Amino acid sequence: MDEVEAPGGGANERQLGIGGALVVLRRRWRLSLLVIAIVVAGSLARSLSQEASYESKASVYLSRSNVAGGLTGTDVGSIQGNDFARLAQTQAAIAGSSTVRMRALQMAGIPASEAEDFRKNSQVSSQSNADILSFSVRDGDPGRAQSLTRAYSAAYISYRRELDTAALQNASKAIRMRISEESSKERPDQNLLSSLRVNQQRLDTLEALQTANSYTVRPASNAAKVSPQPIQTGIIAAVLGLFLAAAAVALREALDTRFKDADQLSDYMGLSLLGRLAAPPKQFRETRRLVMMDAPTSVDGEVFRVLRTNIDFANVAAQARCLMVMSAVENEGKSTTIANVAVTVARAGASVALVDADLRSPTVHRFFDLPNGDGVTLVVAGKSVLSDALVGIDLDHSDRSSTRPASPGPLVGSLNVLPAGPAPPDPGLFVGSDAFRDTIAELSAAHDFVFIDTPPVLRVGDALSLSPAVGGVLLVTRLNRARRPLMHELRRILRATNTPVLGLIATDAGSELRSKYGYGYGYGYGSAAAAETMPPKR
């Protein structure tokens, strides 16, 4: 049945893109704000609970030139090849060694017992685009942080100088010992001594030049406060909270099987939305009164006049004169809706028959203060005559107990109610019988419209048994009870019948009416009859 094909399916409905995601976030704004507030509050609380920390930085330049080698034509091994980036990483590793850190602590006058804390709060890094080693130290005391940073960079420069000149110093020491040995002889070799002294002078020169491979280019700065920083933490937490809120909302949407509004429900069912109905006013619910009987010219009555017009438009193609109302489960407002629609159509000038085919839990007779003795079950069983079982409802007076006998033949601008009557042993088999269909056909021949109330289709199969005898179906669904698994099963059942489904009526949609249309306006109707005029369908 084409009328109930749902476009796209349930999964595709939720792939809304960025615009749809913003709509979902706006709809779930409470959840979004809650997640963001929790993340921001937690981050700020953690940040403010931390002790203040200050950081000082210093920079040490790593020279690419080999001054000693350039002047003497020798290579003393200070730079091996052109891979200076590798050398910088090596120097950073040397600076991070325990030897350099312990020397820095000694220079700063800090006890060796704090070596582990110093290791955790200090850092040396090389820059890929500059010949610079960056030293940083954090401490709770800004002055101490600056002093440690200054000592750290100085300790590295000193240590590297020792490494770079160690070979020269060893060679120089060996030459001095040789000179001393040769000089102590009775007849020293003057030529040898002269050569050793020349080499000694050369090594001293090289050692002096070799000390320029690294030096401080930015002394230790005044320590800046790095934590806590509540403003920065709050901003980062808010951004993170926004992403977490989006994830939480997406999860909530995935787990939520409800429909956000009647439009989404009608799209899922693949049906036209005929109307949105608010819950009846309290005085009507408590007394089982009908709006269209006691307050037909009220604002609540206008909603049913609009609904009657939409049903008329939806029925243009089918031209159905016998309509059955159907719902998925009980307590969806099906009986109240069809009774009000029947009265509305009758007030518009058509002859209408309202049949209660919910033989398991009949309700229609209560709206009109009628007994449930003589009804459709007795007529179908041949124990009563249809004209005797039909009860005419006086639409011209507010006295709901006022009734009149049904007039024989076609009725104009009238409403006849056929109660359910005594329950048969097998209601499902009963409504599917030929005799029941003949009774419906007889009613259709005598009235412009026949409206039939049926049991919930997901509870019992009575409505499906009756569907071949009607020309169209009106689906009533209570918006706040509709769930995707429930509506999926209902959609599957509707596909199995060949009876056209004219559309969907969403009940208990008062909040949606107020938000979308400002429901609650007040109009005065000078002539209710003029507003209700609708040509009868013969």
TAZI-V623263 format. One record per residue. N is the residue number from 1. PHI is phi as a letter, one per 20 degrees, with the letter a starting at -180 (NA if undefined). OMEGA is omega in whole degrees, -180 to 180 (999 if undefined). D_FIRST is the distance of its C-alpha to the first C-alpha in whole Angstrom. Layout:
N|PHI|OMEGA|D_FIRST, N|PHI|OMEGA|D_FIRST
//
This chain:
1|NA|-171|0, 2|f|-174|4, 3|f|-174|6, 4|d|177|6, 5|f|180|7, 6|e|-178|11, 7|f|170|14, 8|n|-176|16, 9|n|-173|16, 10|f|-175|19, 11|f|-176|22, 12|f|-179|21, 13|f|-173|21, 14|e|178|25, 15|e|-168|26, 16|e|-177|27, 17|m|-176|31, 18|f|180|34, 19|g|179|33, 20|f|179|30, 21|f|177|33, 22|f|177|35, 23|f|180|33, 24|f|178|32, 25|f|179|36, 26|f|180|36, 27|f|179|34, 28|d|-172|36, 29|f|179|39, 30|f|178|41, 31|f|-180|40, 32|f|-180|41, 33|f|180|44, 34|f|180|45, 35|f|-180|45, 36|f|-179|47, 37|f|180|49, 38|f|-179|50, 39|f|-179|50, 40|f|-179|53, 41|f|179|54, 42|f|180|55, 43|f|180|56, 44|f|179|59, 45|f|179|60, 46|f|-179|60, 47|f|-177|62, 48|f|179|64, 49|e|-180|65, 50|f|174|67, 51|f|180|70, 52|f|-180|71, 53|c|-179|72, 54|d|-177|74, 55|c|175|74, 56|d|-177|76, 57|c|176|76, 58|b|-179|79, 59|c|180|78, 60|c|-179|81, 61|e|176|81, 62|d|-176|81, 63|f|176|84, 64|e|-174|83, 65|e|175|87, 66|d|-174|89, 67|f|-179|92, 68|f|-179|95, 69|f|-179|94, 70|f|-177|94, 71|e|-173|97, 72|d|-177|99, 73|m|180|97, 74|c|177|96, 75|d|-177|92, 76|e|172|92, 77|n|-180|89, 78|f|177|87, 79|c|-180|84, 80|d|177|83, 81|m|-175|82, 82|d|-177|79, 83|e|-176|76, 84|f|179|77, 85|f|178|74, 86|f|178|74, 87|f|-180|78, 88|f|178|76, 89|f|178|74, 90|f|180|77, 91|f|177|79, 92|f|177|76, 93|f|178|76, 94|f|-180|80, 95|f|180|79, 96|e|-179|77, 97|f|-180|79, 98|f|180|81, 99|f|-180|84, 100|f|-179|84, 101|f|179|82, 102|f|178|85, 103|f|179|87, 104|f|178|85, 105|f|180|85, 106|f|180|89, 107|f|-179|90, 108|e|180|88, 109|m|-179|90, 110|d|-179|87, 111|f|-177|87, 112|f|180|86, 113|f|-180|84, 114|e|-177|81, 115|f|-178|81, 116|f|177|77, 117|f|179|76, 118|f|179|77, 119|f|-178|75, 120|f|-173|72, 121|d|179|73, 122|c|-178|74, 123|b|174|73, 124|c|-179|74, 125|b|176|72, 126|d|-180|72, 127|e|-176|71, 128|f|-177|69, 129|d|179|70, 130|b|-180|74, 131|e|-173|77, 132|c|167|76, 133|d|-179|76, 134|d|178|75, 135|d|176|76, 136|b|179|74, 137|c|177|75, 138|d|179|74, 139|b|179|76, 140|f|178|76, 141|d|-177|79, 142|f|179|79, 143|f|179|83, 144|f|178|82, 145|f|179|79, 146|f|-180|81, 147|f|179|84, 148|f|179|82, 149|f|179|80, 150|f|-179|84, 151|f|-178|85, 152|f|-180|82, 153|f|180|83, 154|f|179|86, 155|f|178|86, 156|f|-179|84, 157|g|179|86, 158|f|-178|89, 159|f|179|88, 160|f|178|87, 161|f|178|90, 162|f|179|92, 163|f|-177|89, 164|f|-176|90, 165|d|-177|94, 166|f|-179|94, 167|f|179|95, 168|f|180|98, 169|f|178|99, 170|f|179|100, 171|f|180|101, 172|f|179|104, 173|f|179|105, 174|f|-180|106, 175|f|179|108, 176|f|179|109, 177|f|-180|110, 178|f|178|112, 179|f|180|114, 180|f|180|115, 181|f|-178|116, 182|f|-179|118, 183|f|-178|120, 184|f|179|121, 185|f|179|123, 186|f|179|127, 187|c|-179|126, 188|f|177|122, 189|e|-175|121, 190|f|178|121, 191|f|179|118, 192|f|179|116, 193|f|179|116, 194|f|180|116, 195|f|180|113, 196|f|-180|111, 197|f|176|112, 198|f|179|110, 199|f|178|107, 200|f|179|107, 201|f|-180|107, 202|f|179|104, 203|f|178|102, 204|f|178|103, 205|f|180|102, 206|f|-179|98, 207|f|179|98, 208|f|-179|98, 209|f|-174|96, 210|f|-177|93, 211|f|-175|92, 212|e|-178|90, 213|e|177|87, 214|b|178|85, 215|a|-175|86, 216|f|176|84, 217|d|174|83, 218|c|-179|81, 219|f|-180|83, 220|g|-177|81, 221|f|172|79, 222|f|-175|80, 223|f|178|77, 224|d|-180|74, 225|f|-179|71, 226|d|176|68, 227|a|-6|67, 228|f|175|66, 229|c|-173|64, 230|g|-177|62, 231|f|179|61, 232|f|178|60, 233|f|180|58, 234|f|180|56, 235|f|179|55, 236|f|180|54, 237|f|180|52, 238|f|178|50, 239|f|178|49, 240|f|178|48, 241|f|179|47, 242|f|178|44, 243|f|178|43, 244|f|178|43, 245|f|178|41, 246|f|178|38, 247|f|180|38, 248|f|179|38, 249|f|178|35, 250|f|177|33, 251|f|179|34, 252|f|179|33, 253|f|-179|30, 254|f|-178|29, 255|e|-177|30, 256|e|-179|28, 257|e|179|25, 258|f|175|25, 259|d|-174|23, 260|f|178|26, 261|b|-177|24, 262|f|180|22, 263|f|179|21, 264|f|178|20, 265|f|-179|18, 266|f|177|16, 267|f|180|16, 268|f|-179|15, 269|e|-178|12, 270|m|-177|11, 271|c|174|11, 272|f|177|14, 273|e|-177|17, 274|e|-179|19, 275|a|173|22, 276|d|-178|24, 277|d|173|26, 278|f|175|29, 279|f|180|31, 280|g|176|33, 281|g|-173|36, 282|g|-177|39, 283|f|178|40, 284|e|180|37, 285|f|-175|36, 286|f|-177|39, 287|d|-178|39, 288|l|176|36, 289|e|-179|36, 290|d|178|33, 291|g|-176|34, 292|f|173|33, 293|e|-173|36, 294|d|-179|38, 295|b|-174|38, 296|f|-178|36, 297|e|-180|38, 298|f|177|38, 299|f|178|36, 300|f|177|33, 301|f|180|33, 302|f|179|32, 303|f|-180|29, 304|f|175|27, 305|f|176|28, 306|f|179|27, 307|f|179|23, 308|f|179|24, 309|f|180|24, 310|f|176|21, 311|f|179|19, 312|f|178|20, 313|f|-179|19, 314|f|-176|16, 315|e|-177|16, 316|f|-177|17, 317|f|-175|15, 318|f|-177|13, 319|l|-178|17, 320|f|178|16, 321|d|178|20, 322|d|-175|19, 323|d|180|17, 324|d|177|16, 325|e|-173|17, 326|c|173|16, 327|c|-179|18, 328|f|-178|18, 329|c|-178|21, 330|f|176|24, 331|m|176|26, 332|d|178|24, 333|n|-177|25, 334|f|-176|22, 335|f|178|25, 336|f|-179|27, 337|f|-176|24, 338|f|177|23, 339|f|178|27, 340|f|178|28, 341|f|179|25, 342|f|178|26, 343|f|-180|30, 344|f|180|29, 345|f|178|27, 346|f|178|30, 347|f|178|33, 348|e|174|31, 349|o|-179|32, 350|d|172|29, 351|e|-170|30, 352|c|171|28, 353|d|179|27, 354|d|-174|26, 355|d|176|26, 356|e|179|26, 357|e|174|24, 358|e|-173|25, 359|f|-179|27, 360|e|-180|28, 361|b|-176|29, 362|f|-175|29, 363|c|-169|30, 364|g|-176|30, 365|f|-178|33, 366|f|179|35, 367|f|-176|34, 368|d|-180|36, 369|l|-179|38, 370|d|172|38, 371|f|-180|38, 372|d|-178|36, 373|e|-179|38, 374|e|-176|37, 375|b|-173|33, 376|f|-179|30, 377|f|179|31, 378|f|179|34, 379|f|-180|33, 380|f|179|30, 381|f|179|33, 382|n|-179|35, 383|e|178|38, 384|b|179|37, 385|e|-176|36, 386|g|-178|33, 387|f|178|36, 388|e|-179|38, 389|f|178|35, 390|f|178|34, 391|d|179|36, 392|f|-179|36, 393|d|179|36, 394|f|-179|39, 395|e|-175|37, 396|e|-178|41, 397|c|179|43, 398|f|179|42, 399|f|-174|43, 400|f|179|40, 401|e|-179|42, 402|f|178|43, 403|c|178|41, 404|c|178|41, 405|f|179|40, 406|f|179|37, 407|e|179|38, 408|f|177|37, 409|n|-178|35, 410|f|178|33, 411|d|180|34, 412|c|-180|34, 413|m|-175|34, 414|b|178|33, 415|c|174|32, 416|d|-179|32, 417|d|176|31, 418|d|-180|30, 419|f|-178|31, 420|f|-176|30, 421|n|-180|33, 422|f|-178|34, 423|f|177|32, 424|f|180|31, 425|f|-178|32, 426|c|-177|28, 427|g|-179|26, 428|f|177|23, 429|f|-177|24, 430|f|-177|26, 431|f|179|23, 432|e|-178|21, 433|f|178|24, 434|f|-179|24, 435|f|179|27, 436|f|178|25, 437|f|178|22, 438|f|178|25, 439|f|178|26, 440|f|179|23, 441|f|179|23, 442|f|177|27, 443|f|-180|27, 444|f|180|24, 445|f|-175|27, 446|e|-176|29, 447|c|175|28, 448|f|-179|26, 449|c|173|23, 450|c|178|23, 451|d|-174|22, 452|c|174|21, 453|e|-176|22, 454|c|178|20, 455|f|177|21, 456|g|-171|20, 457|f|179|17, 458|e|177|18, 459|e|-180|22, 460|c|-176|21, 461|e|-177|18, 462|g|-177|19, 463|f|179|16, 464|f|178|14, 465|f|-177|17, 466|e|-172|17, 467|g|179|13, 468|f|-177|13, 469|e|-178|17, 470|d|-179|15, 471|e|-179|14, 472|a|-178|12, 473|c|171|12, 474|d|-178|14, 475|e|178|14, 476|d|-179|18, 477|c|176|19, 478|e|-168|23, 479|g|-176|23, 480|f|176|26, 481|d|-178|25, 482|f|176|22, 483|c|-175|22, 484|g|178|20, 485|g|180|20, 486|f|-178|19, 487|f|175|16, 488|f|178|15, 489|f|178|15, 490|f|179|13, 491|f|178|10, 492|f|180|10, 493|f|180|10, 494|f|178|7, 495|f|-176|5, 496|e|-180|7, 497|d|-179|7, 498|e|-179|6, 499|f|-179|8, 500|f|173|7, 501|e|-173|9, 502|f|180|12, 503|r|-175|13, 504|d|174|15, 505|d|-178|19, 506|e|179|21, 507|d|-178|24, 508|l|-178|28, 509|d|-177|27, 510|f|-180|31, 511|f|179|32, 512|f|178|29, 513|f|-179|30, 514|f|-177|34, 515|f|-176|34, 516|e|-170|31, 517|c|-179|33, 518|m|-178|36, 519|g|-176|35, 520|p|176|38, 521|f|178|39, 522|c|175|41, 523|d|173|40, 524|d|-179|42, 525|d|179|41, 526|f|-180|44, 527|c|-180|41, 528|f|-178|38, 529|f|180|38, 530|f|-180|38, 531|f|-174|35, 532|d|-174|33, 533|f|176|33, 534|b|-178|29, 535|f|180|29, 536|f|178|28, 537|d|-177|25, 538|d|999|26
//
